[in-house]
């Protein structure tokens, strides 16, 4: 019997060789990415002690996603997504080595960090839609929910390990070595991508011009109520809630007085909760009820942030970040799952570009606003206001979703039938067909 068939249901997407390669390479690379994220934030804080500059660096790293993601989505729908991801991961590796070099040589300046963060944001504008859409090509439609959830669990497993390692390394030998490790980690993901064997028939071409293709994506999102509602809630949470991560060095250094190692613990605790959230989603076989999950998760995220902002105990703050991470990731991964099951494959890259715009593209505006507000009223009160806004958004979404559920069900069934799968496999009714792995 094939040993992959003995995998527990929560890991069933790992039956597929290509997905195992993707999962392994990304896991190694993302540990390095989180190490760089934490080390870079601490480096900026150490050099400037400015919450505003922390916000500016966060803005610079993610604003390109907001501006260029629609173009990245068109590219993901026109060209081989595998080739795009190899190119973007290689570019990110080069940028990590440059940041490592100037930091280790002692010549790093804040403006150089901002420039490199902007360049990485441009890379991500093409990487995010291509990588999100690429996951669909690695598993059967019946295992898509599990693949998306495991993909998120991989991000958050790295989010636990990466900040913890970074906190120790920054305190012991400095930030530059974290950047170097990140650069080396990209070799793993590039190697795994090159080892994949993919069907040429998995790729589709867009006949429209680039501008018309972008307009087509905008029109689809604008007229599709369930997808529009999911993206608007995600954008609101990213704008007002996600900036708590940008302000975390202030909590670690000024509010809780624990330094770089404390920052690693705080970020790691949020990662523990996020990993638990994605594994909770991975255990599901269908999407029924995910709208309610998203409502409760957004509300839980807001409430948890409010309580965290009031804490002045380091241990309590670490514990409170677990439900923050859990609810944040459960909302994001559940939204990703619902959108992926509703969107036609020919539009997948462009729609996932809008997902990236809301998830990562709104965050820079939030980071800039949060940094400016925190400079005046302090980080704790800024996070409190963000939590209250997330609570309000969750209430509005929960009120609107029941009226959109019928349209969402029709979209899900249509995409299930287009992929050759019985609708019940996707919508969560009785499963009548099991797909075998490769």
Secondary structure, DSSP 8 states (H G I E B T S, - for coil): --GGGGS-GGGGGGGSHHHHHHHHHHHHHHHHHHHHHHHHHHHHHHHH--HHHHHHHHHHHHHHHHHHHHHHHHHHHHS-HHHHHHHHHHHHHHHHHHHHHHHHTT---HHHHHHHHHHHHHHHHHHHHHHHHHGGGGS-GGGHHHHHHHHHHHHHHHHHHHHHHHHHHHHHH-HHHHHHHHHHHHHHHHHHHHT----GGG-----S-HHHHHHHHHHHHHH-HHHHHHHHHHHHHHHHTGGGTTTHHHIIIIIS--HHHHHHHHHHHHHHHHHHHHHHHHT-SS-TTHHHHHHHHHHHHHHHHHHHHH---HHHHHHHHHHHHHHHHHHHHHHHHHHHHHS-GGGHHHHHHHHHIIIIITHHHHHHHHHHHHHHH-HHHHHHHHHHHHHHHHHHHHHHHHHHHHHHHHHHHHHHHHTT--HHHHHTS---------
